[in-house]
C-alpha cells in the first residue's frame, strides 16, 4: 500500500472523514477531537508532526514522541505506523482504546509495551435523556458568539492552567476549524458578567455523535 506523508493542516479533513466513517463506541477518534488536537494552540507553539495516510488508515505524530493511529485493517495500520515510526523519537507513546484491537496488535508487534497511564475513556448517553440544566440564582448559560475568542480562551485557561496553549489567537483559529460550531460551544455567565465555566461540544453531522 502507498503511504502518503503530509502536514496535518493539509489533510485534517481527510483524517476526520476516515475517523467519522470508522467511528463506533469502540473507537477513539472523533472529528471534533482531531480539530481540537490540531488547532488548540498556535502552530509555532504546537509544533505538530506529520501525518502518514493510506486509503483506510492514518498515523499522526502529533509530536515526535506522541503517536495517534486510526484504522481497522491490520495491513493498512501496520504500513502507516511503520512509516510514522521512521520519523519518531526513540521513545514514543500512543494512546488507544483497549477495544481497538487491530491497532493494539500492530503497536505490540512494533515493540510498544502496554502501560496504565495516560488513559482515555468514552462515555455514551442519549442526549434526549439529559435532565434540564439547573443553575444557581443569577447564573446563566449561553452559546459563544463569533468574535468572542478572547474571552472564550480566557475562561478555558482559568479553568485549566495559566500556562495553557489556548491563547486568544489559537481559539480564533480553532473556531475556524470544522466541525466547530459557536452554537454548541457554551459558557456559564455569573451574576457579575464574568464567564465562570465552559464546555465545547463537537457534533459530527455524519454520525450524529
Secondary structure, 3 states (H helix, E strand, C coil): CCCEEEEHHHHHHHHHHHHHHHCCCCCCCCHHHHHHHHHCCCHHHHCCCEEEECCCEEEEEEECCEEEEEECCHHHHHHHHHHHHCCCCCCCEECCCCCCHHHHHHHHHCCCCCCCCCCCCCCCCCHHHCCCCCCCCCCEEEECCCCCHHHHHHHHHHHHCCCCCCCHHHHHHHHCCCCCCHHHEEEEECCCCCEEEEEECCCCCCCCC
